[in-house]
């Protein structure tokens, strides 16, 4: 069984994208598709990026922990809100603090917004940053429009059958990329 990490990237008070991260965690466990670990950037509370981990003289314990969890994961799901067409500084910070840990790591992007477009605008900038550091981007996207109306605070989808059906295709693509990556090691 593969091991996936889910990065919940918002640290905002009243964040809604975390609902999607919780849903993915529940979905993967319920379907027994992979072992899963939530990496909640709100809990990590990283200092503002000033150097990559590999060059830090005295890294914070949270940075080391985050690095180890990314290394251990066979694949990563990044759940991010869209803020003014971009992704939050907390996510940029967490991506940039690592470098070799990301190399050839299968990464799937899920975006969420309070509006009708589901965070579609954030994909280009996030994908470019991830591509520049060598991740294997999963081609399937997961967009959640009006996230506050689509998921309850505990991650339960309002329309579970339809959400699960859509999620199955997304997870199938991610797990295919994880399998392909593992065969190439």
NORGIJO-V351870 format. One record per residue. N is the residue number from 0. PHI is phi in whole degrees, -180 to 180 (NA if undefined). Layout:
BEGIN
N;PHI, N;PHI
END
This chain:
BEGIN
0;NA, 1;-79, 2;-117, 3;-115, 4;-108, 5;-112, 6;-96, 7;-94, 8;-93, 9;-82, 10;-115, 11;-71, 12;-65, 13;74, 14;-58, 15;-109, 16;-65, 17;-60, 18;-60, 19;-70, 20;-60, 21;-63, 22;-61, 23;-59, 24;-60, 25;-65, 26;-62, 27;-62, 28;-71, 29;-61, 30;-89, 31;53, 32;-87, 33;-168, 34;-76, 35;-142, 36;-136, 37;-86, 38;-113, 39;-90, 40;-63, 41;-65, 42;-76, 43;-70, 44;49, 45;-60, 46;-68, 47;-59, 48;-56, 49;-131, 50;-170, 51;-69, 52;-52, 53;-61, 54;-111, 55;-73, 56;-79, 57;-137, 58;-67, 59;-65, 60;-56, 61;-64, 62;-68, 63;-64, 64;-60, 65;-61, 66;-58, 67;-63, 68;-71, 69;-68, 70;-60, 71;-70, 72;-73, 73;-77, 74;-159, 75;-132, 76;-109, 77;-103, 78;-106, 79;-134, 80;-80, 81;-106, 82;-115, 83;53, 84;83, 85;-130, 86;-104, 87;-69, 88;-58, 89;-59, 90;-74, 91;-58, 92;-59, 93;-69, 94;-69, 95;-71, 96;-68, 97;-108, 98;-143, 99;-64, 100;-63, 101;-85, 102;-55, 103;59, 104;-85, 105;-65, 106;-131, 107;-108, 108;-107, 109;-127, 110;-120, 111;-141, 112;-147, 113;-78, 114;-94, 115;-82, 116;-103, 117;67, 118;81, 119;-58, 120;-71, 121;-76, 122;-58, 123;-63, 124;-69, 125;-69, 126;-60, 127;-63, 128;-61, 129;-68, 130;-61, 131;-62, 132;-101, 133;92, 134;-74, 135;-96, 136;-75, 137;-75, 138;-69, 139;-77, 140;-108, 141;-129, 142;-108, 143;-120, 144;-84, 145;46, 146;-54, 147;-65, 148;-99, 149;-96, 150;-134, 151;-78, 152;-58, 153;-88, 154;95, 155;-74, 156;-73, 157;-67, 158;-116, 159;-60, 160;-58, 161;-69, 162;-67, 163;-63, 164;-63, 165;-67, 166;-67, 167;-58, 168;-67, 169;-62, 170;-68, 171;-60, 172;-67, 173;-61, 174;-68, 175;-63, 176;-65, 177;-64, 178;-61, 179;-62, 180;-63, 181;-66, 182;-69, 183;-89, 184;-78
END
